[in-house]
Amino acid sequence: MSYPTQPTASHFINGQYVEDTAGTPIDVIYPATGEKIATVYSATPAIIAQALDAAKSAQSAWAKMSGTERGRILRRAADLMRERNHDLSVLETFDTGKPYQETIAVDATSGADALEYFGGMAATLTGEHIQLGEDWVYTRREALGVCVGIGAWNYPTQIACWKGAPALACGNAMVFKPSETTPLCALKVAEILVEAGLPAGIYNVIQGMGDVGAALVTDDRVDKVSLTGSVPTGKKVYAAAAAGIKHVTMELGGKSPMIVFEDADIENAVGGAILGNFYSSGQVCSNGTRVFVHKSIKEAFLKRLSERLDTAVIGDPQIEETNFGPMVSERQLEIALGYVEKGKTEGARLVYGGNRLDRGGFYMQPTVFADVKDDMVIAREEIFGPVMAVLDFDDEDDVMTRANDTEFGLAAGVFTKDLSRAHRVAANFEAGTCFINSYNDAPVEAPFGGSKNSGVGRENSKAAINYYSQLKSVYVRMGDVEAPF
Ligand code: NAD
């Protein structure tokens, strides 16, 4: 199969595509059919060194450019991404299996938002002046150096941009390793950045599995690591980065709560639960997969949920009408189906779906369990598939304690018409991103990230600048130096 946007080689280093077939081949599988659509080759030690050397030697000249100049390039790249949204979305759909209806609205566009936002911010990045009597201190906001980005497979274009845009705005260079499951899209991001005028070596993409990621994290040339991935991988990468005292951003997994109170607008709550469980076939880190519904409205909620799930258009993700596609891989599908079996065995009530679909590719039905108990495995572990757990409650204090009783702290949502309760609940959530009468919005202007085991650091917003730059203080004495001897 070929398509117009297919990248021409496995890696993108020093401003151009680079191939090295000595690396382990990685098949790229189209999730809607199971067909192989491309092969990339894992980075060999020579490719890893080439990418890091390119980044290291290009970075200081990039940091010395004015923020306005750097920002102009990022904003030009944002424009190119928007112009090519269709082709990029087709590629994203081949890479991930997510419906084109989603990718055309979310992926390259949110990548472009990040490039535009941080492009605009680049010229505003400054230190400060601190007067100390006659003497004074000024601070310089400086780049960290070479940043490594390591991506998950659910949002390959977005992740490549959410990490790249702030890193580059601050004057860093980046070596990005996409997930081995979705290696294609980040290459297009690199290609577009260079076309927009990015100097060679500032944004490089190399392929590989966890071993390539691990080699990058421990390399002395690397100053910062930003990972999007699971908690177990995060623990390994965080520890490896700590050994080299490297800066980190960790965007990890979640098992987020969504609380639906008795006064909630049921249509909106059901809509939020659908967005927070079935968008991208449930493969979204911030999903609200523990849906606590007040006992008095539980059956009404489940009825409307089932009715609306009946209208899902499941099928070929390249067709614009399709709004529920396959899972990313056979492995991920098996993991999700395994959890469905666990849910049944543990005695949860299966109210919708639960099966693999009888067609090619990696499709399963949107699935809903009701009467889920807090200690069931499907209520405790991240499934990362279209499996919703509905739990009952009747008291706010009790549901708050239960909602927070998790190792994760990525996101949380509340549906209620009671204004005070909405803000009280949001304040009490132990999570990095909360939603009131909404779910899963992620505008570039708002900080995004997790608390507890869901991560450290924030992406997007002004806050991301703190994770891609460091302050240098310069003390300036205006008079003589007074020394004791
Ligand atoms: P994963 O942890 O298996 O892999 C993530 C990336 O880390 C991949 O590129 C992988 O090759 C790399 N990797 C694996 N072992 C490594 C090691 N020892 N050293 C360095 N790199 C290593 O995750 P996944 O299955 O690709 O993605 C799904 C997970 O990502 C879910 O847990 C999901 O919640 C999380 N996620 C989080 C966010 C967020 O922003 N918080 C966003 C998307 C996905």
Residues whose N, C-alpha, C, O or C-beta is under 5 A from the ligand:
A	BS01	NAD	I150 G151 A152 W153 K177 P178 S179 E180 G208 M209 G210 G213 A214 T228 G229 S230 V231 T233 K236 V237 E251 L252 G253 G254 C285 S454
